[in-house]
Amino acid sequence: MIQITKNQIADSLKKGAEDYINLYTDAYLAEVDNELNEDNMQKLNGHQHALLAYRYFREEVNYGGFVQLIQNGYGGYIFDNPTAKAFKIFGANATAKLIYRAKEIFDANRVELERDTTDEEFNAMYVDFEEFEEIEEQYFKIEKAQTAIIAQYVDDNRELFAEIV
C-alpha cells in the first residue's frame, strides 16, 4: 500500500483541499512512474484510481475543458470506468451528474474526439463540440466546493487511499 506520513497530511491540510488531494495523487503517480498504463494499473486500488481520476478531471477541465481532457488521453479513464459512481460515493454528486452528461457526448462522438489532430483541428473541436461548454461552466461554479467534499471524504477514510505512517 502507498504510504503517506501524518506530517505530510497535516502540512497539506493547512494548504487546502486541492493540495490535500494532490498529496495522495502525487504518491500514486510516483508509484506508477508518472505513467499509468495496463502494466501498472493494478498498483492502485479502486479508491486510488477514483481519486486520481478526479485530479485528471479537475486539472484537464480547468485548463482546457473536456476536449483537452479527451485529446490528452483521459477520456477512457474517466468515462469507461465507474468514475461518476465513485464521485457520488465521495459525496460529489454534482460533479458526478456533469460527468454523466459529458459521457453522453463522449460516447456519441468518441472516434472523432479521440482521433489524432493537428493544432488547427484540435482548436476547431472546441467549436464542433461546444455542447461541452455549458457542462464546463457548471463545473467551474462548483469546483472548489466539490473538491473540498472529496478531500473531506478522503480525510474521513484515509485507510482506503493510503497507509498512514
Helices and strands as residue ranges (DSSP letters): E 3-4, H 6-15, H 17-31, G 41-43, H 46-71, H 75-79, H 83-90, H 93-114, H 119-128, H 131-156, H 158-161, E 163-164
